[in-house]
Amino acid sequence: MNKINLTCILVALLFTLGNITPSAAQFRKKTKKLTTKQQLVVERQKIDSLTSLLEEYRKREAELQKVSDKQEEQKEQYTPRTLLTIDYTPAKADSLAELLHITQVSDAMENFFDDYICEPVTLSTDSQYDSLYSARLKALVSPIHFPYNELVRSYIKRYTDSSGLMSRVLALAQYYFPMIEDELLKAGLPVELRAMAIIESALQATAYSRAGAAGLWQFMPSTAKSYGLEVNSMIDERYDPVKSTKAACKYMKSLYNMYDDWSLAIAAYNCGPGNVNKALRRTGGNPQSFWDVYWHLPRETRSYVPAFIAATYAYAYHEAHGITYGEPPMPIAVDTIQVNRLLHLGQIAATMDISNETLKMLNPQYKMDIIPAINKSYTLVLPMNRVTDYISQQDSIFAKDSTFLKEYLNPENVTKKIQATSTYYRVKSGDTLGAIARRHGVTTKQIMQWNNLKNANRLSVGQRLRIEKR
């Protein structure tokens, strides 16, 4: 073991770092070409090689340091710490962590789908498809029962058609499902409940319904607040994927404890336990499941459990229907930073190499792009390969507050905005969006944004519009 050997190891290490730690954009572009398991194995082997090389180098460094301590006169011959700092930077470490996380997500999904890969088949009769779908559902062993019938079949066809819905869901699942599954497992719930987020929001974190439900799990404001989610004019944690998932887990656990049956608990999530209890009383006898009270439930809820079963099927067996998917619009590998002072997302975008659109996708709970960290800290989600940059440039980021936060620098102004609440307006015959906006002292664009409206001219009598108080 000598200086020449150590240098050779270092050169190999730096060459490896330069070749397998691309930028996030380069890596995502490269992963689009990974279409086979063999190619993914190659990527994992590169990571394993790098890890081994790092361990070997650090081991050699420690040995040389011991020699240096004992033989001070030979200190000039051994400079491992100088060598180590040549190119092994925190940014490189972030890139390695990002690469590892993306590979882990790919592996996890691949390992799950391996059990359900089937070649697309064309059968001649409905009865043959019935037998096929029924057998595939039976293979999905779970605490949740997945019965098959004509209604379930109709929803399977809907989720596996050529509309592209499941392709979009599968792309987003790479980002959302690892987190959702973690929270379900922590709560002791079946991971198959992840499919509820598909039928609630199609995995759109900013989904908003006409009834006022919002987020991945479509919480109403009152329900959200009862589970500790913050909902006000500055922040709506129904849109926070992690916090809303934790709340959904608590709610589902309560519902299951109430009914001791997953089909009834899932139905109650849709229509509320009051409606399920009414259906149970009207049925008489001793109803055991959703199917026993089917005709006494609200019409929407009758479709909810079959849709859940079909979404579970479509997720597992998408390859059997020729469904493919690409990357999600947001980075897959992310990490969090705790922010304890007022911060506009624009301050980060103006300082770092990250777009404002990406920041908003990763932090959808901040309604005005402002983290209102006045009296407590809030979470900021960043791409994993930008965390070190944020820490090193934090002073520069916060120095831009006078540009982005002019009207919010006074804490009293922020407190007033946080305490503001929403009001709701029911559309009447003859109403126009412009007239409604003028009546409430807001703009048409704001109403469209608050209610996720795409067309200002399409209003329905009785439609409920949310108006932010000012």
N, C-alpha and C positions, 0 to 999 in steps of 0.2 A: 504494500500500500504506500504510494508516494504521491507527490504533487502532480506528476504527469497523469496518473490514473484518475485522480480527483478532477483534473481539468477535462479529461475525456468524458467523465460522467456529466460534468457541467455542460459541456458542449452538446452532448446528447439530450440533456434535459431541456436546454434552451431551444434546440432544434425542434424537440417534441412540442414544447409550449407554443412555438411559432406556428406549428402545423396543425395542432388540434384544438387550439383555443381561438377560433374565429370570433368576430363580433356577433352579436345576437342576430343582426339582419343577415349576415353571411350564413350563419348556422341554419336559420329558418329557411333560407333559400335552398340550402343544401338538403335539408330534410325533406323537401318536396320531392326529391329524386329517390328517396328511400321507399321502395315499394315491396321489398322482400325481407323476410326475417333474416336472411343471410347478411344483408347489408347492415341491418341494425346490430347484428352480432359483431361485425367489423368495428363499428363505432364503440361498442362496449369494450372490445379488446384494446382499443386505443386508450380508453380511460384507465383500464386496469394496468396497462403498460406504464402510463404516466404515474399512477399511484405507486407502483412498485419502484419506479425510478426515483421518485421523491423520497420514499422511505429509505432507499439505499443511500442516497446522497446525504440525507440527514444523519444516518447511522455513521457514515464515513466522517462527516463533519464533527460529530461528537467524539469519535476516536481520535481525530487529529487534535481536538481541543485538549484532550487528556494528555497527549504527548507534549503539547505546547506548555501546559501547566508544569510538567515535570522537567522540561528542558527549555528553560527560558532563552538560552543562547541560540536556539534554533527557531525562534519566533518568526524571523524574516522569511523562513522557508514555507510557513504555513499561514495562509490568509483565507481560510474558508468563508469567514463572514463577509469579507469584501467581495468575494466571488458570488456569494449567495444573493447579494443585493443588486447584481447587475441588471437582471430583467424579471425577477420574480416579484412583481408588484401586486398590490391589493386588487388592481383592475384585472390582472390575470387571474387572480383567485376568484373574483366575481364571475369571470367568463367560464372558469372550470365548474363552479357551483351551478351556473345556469345550464351548462351542457349536461351535467350529471342529473339535474332535476328533469330536464326534457327527456332524457333517456329513460329515467325511472317511470315517467308518465307513459311513454310509449310502450315500455315493457309491461306495465300493469294492465293497460288496455289490451295489448296483444295477448297476454297470458289468459285474460278473461275470455276474449273472443275465440281463442284457440279451441275452447270446448264447444263452441256453437257454430263453427264454420261449416257451411253446407253449400254445395254447388246449386245454383239456381235451377229449378226444375219446372217443367210445364206439364200439367196434368189435364186430363180430359173432362173430369166431372167435379162438381162441387163436393160430392161425398169423399172423393180422393183428397181434395184439399182439406176437408174437415179432419180426416184421419191424420194427415200430415201436421196440421197446426196443433191438433190436440196432443199428438205425441211430442212435439217440440215443447209445448207448454209444460207437459209432465216432466220433461228433463230439467226444467228450471226449479230445482229443489229449493224450497224456501219455507220459512214459517208462515208466509202469506200464501193462501191457496189461489191457484190460477185456473179456475174452471173454464171450459170452452163451450161456447154456444153460438148461435147465429149472430147475436148482437156483438159478441167479441170479434167474430170473424169480420163483420162490417167495419169495425175500427182497425183491425189488422190491415185490411185493404186500404183504409184511409192513411195509415201511418207508413205504409210501404209503397204508396203510389209514386208517380213521377213528379210530384209537386216540388220536391226538393226540401220538404220540411225536415225529414230525418237527417239529410246531409248537413243541414245547418245545425241541427241539434247535436249531432255527433262531433262536429267541429268545435262547438262551444263546450261540449262535455269534457274535452281535454283540459280545459281550464277549471270548470266548475265541479265536475264529479269527484276528483280526488279530495277536494275540501268537503263536499257534501257527505261523501262516504266516511271520512274521518269523524265528522260530527255525529253521524248516525251510529257508528260503532262506539264512540265515547258514551252515547246515551243508551247503549244497549238495545238499539232498534235494528230491524232488518235493513240491510243496505239496499234491498229492492225498492224501498220507499223513495229512492232518488228519482224514480220515474214520475213521482207526483210533481216534481219541478218541471217536467216536460209538459204535462197537461195543464199546469197552472200558468206557465209563462213561456213555454218553448225555450227555456234557459235564457230569456232576455231579462237581465237584471233591472232594466228601466221600464219594464212592462207596467202599464197603467190601464185599469178597466174603467168603463163608464160608471160603474157602481162606486168607484173610489178605492178599489183594492190596488195594491202596488207591490212591485218587486218580484223576485224569483218565486216567492211563496204566496203572493197575492194577499197580503194582510190588509184588513181594514184598519184605519187609524186607531180605533178604540182597542181592538184586539192587540195590535202592535204595542201600544202603550202598556197594556196589562202585562205583557211579557218583557217589559223593560226597554223597549226600543224608543229612541228619541225621535219625535216627529214635531217639527216646527218650521218656521219660515227659512231657516238657514240650513237645517240638516234633516234628512228623512232616512232613518236607519232601516226602513223597510227595503231600501235599495242596497243596503250593505250586504253583500253575499254571505259573509261569515256570520254576522250578528243575526240576520234574519233566519239563517239556517239553524242556528242555535235555538232561536225562539220557536221555529217550526218543530224541532225535535221535542221541545218541552210540551208543546201543544199536542203533538201526536201521541206522546207518552201518556198524557192525561186522558186522551180519548180512548186509547187502548185499555187503560186501567178501568175506564168506565164501562166498556162493552165486552172486554175479553174476546174480541173478534176483530181481525184486521179489516175485513170488508166493511163492517159497520163503522169502525173508527175512520177509515178512509172516506166513507160517505159523509160522516159527521164533519170532517174537515171541510167538505164542500158546502154543506147546507146548514151546518150548526147542529149541536147535540139536541136542541129543542125539537127540530123537525124529525130527527131520527127517533126520538122518544115518542113523538106523536104516532109515527108509523108503526112502532113496536106495539103501542097500545091498540091501535086500530086493527092490527093483524089478528090479535087474539092468539090463543094457543100458546105455543112456546117457540117463538121465532129464534133461529140460531144464527142467521147470517143476512147479509144484504139481499140475497136472492129471495128470502122469505118475506121481506117487507117491500120488495121492489115496486109494486103498484101503488103503495101508499107514500112514496117519497116524491119530492118535487121533480118535475120532468128533467131538469138539468142534472140532478143527482143520479137519476136512473142511468144516465150515460157516463157518469164519472168513473165508476168502478170498472165497467167494460173498457173504457178508454185507458185507464191505468194498466189493466192487463195487457192491452194491445201495445201500449208504449213500451212496457217491459219486454214484450216479445220482439218488437221492432228494433230495440236497442241491441238485444243479444243476437238476433238472427239477421241483421241488416245485410250481411254478405250473401245470405241465401236469396236475397231479393235484388242483388246487384247494386246496392246502395254504397256509394263511396263518399269520402269527406276529405276536406283539406284542413288548413290551419285556422284557428280562431282569429278574430280581428285584434285580440289583445295578446301580449306576451304570455306564454304558458308559465314561465319561471318568474315568480315574484317574491318579494320580501316586504317586511313592514318596518316603518320608523314611527316612533312616538313623537308627536308634535305638541309642544306646550306653550305656543304663542300664536297669535293671529297670523295666518298665512294664506295667500292667494295662490292657486295652482299656476297662474300665469308667471309668478315669480320663479318657479322651478323651471318652466318651459323656456323662459327668457335667459336662464343661466346655464342650463344643462342641455345635453343632446337628447332631448325627449320631447315629443310633441304634446301640445295641450290636449289634443283628442285622446291620446293614449292615457294621459293622467286622468281625464274625465271617465274613461271606460273602466279604469282600475279603481276609481274612487267616486262612484255614482251617487253616494249618499250626500255629497256636498252640493246642495241645490244651486248655489250661486258661485260655485268654484272656490269657495272660501272655507278654510278650516277654522271654525270659531273657537279656537283654544284660548279662552280667556280665564275661566275658572277651573278647567280641568284639561287633561291631555286627550288628544284624538289620534287615531291611527291614519297614517299615510301609506298607501300601497305603491311600491315602485317596482319596475323591472329589476330582477335580481342583479343584472349586470350594471345597474346604475346606483346601487346603494352606496358603494364606496365614494363615487363621485359626489353624491348628495352630502355625505358627511364632510368631505374635504372642502366643498364649496358652500357649506351652510351659511357662513358669514356673508358671502356675496349674495346668496338667495334672500336672506332676511333684510339685507341693506336696500332691497328694492321695494320695501313696504310702502314708502311714501309715494311711489308711482302707482302701485296697484291697489292700495288700501286707503286712499285719501279720506273717504267718508266713514271708514271703519276704525281708524286709529284711536278714536275715543271709545273706551270700553263700554260706556253707557249707551252709545249708539248700537253696538253689537247686542247688548243685553236686551234692548227694546225689540230688535229684530227677531231674536231668538224667542221672545215671549209672544210675538205676534202669532195669530192663528189664521186658519183658512175659513172661508165661508163658502157656501154652495148655493148655486142658482139653478132652478128648474126651468128649462126652456119652454116658452109658451108659444102658441100659434102667432105667427107674424114676427117673431123675434129674429133679429140678425145679430151676428157676432159683433159687428161694429157698434150697434146700439147697446148691447149688453156691456161691452167694454167701456163705452162712454158713461153709462149709468154707474159703473163701479169705479170710475177714475183710473182705469188701466188701459193697456193697449190690446188690440186684437192679437198681436203676436204673442204677448204674454199669456193670454187665455189659451191659445193654441199650444204653447209650450207646457203649461201647467196640466193640460188635459190630453196631451199627446195626440192632438188633432192634426190631420194631414191636409184637410181641405176646409177653408173657412166658410164655404157655402153649404156644407153638408151638416145641418143640424136637424135633430129629431125632436118633435114635441114630447116633452117629458124627460128629455135628456138632462142629466145632472152635471153641471159644470163647476169645477173648483176655482175659486177666486181667492188669491192671496190678499189678506188684509195689509194695509199700509198705514 
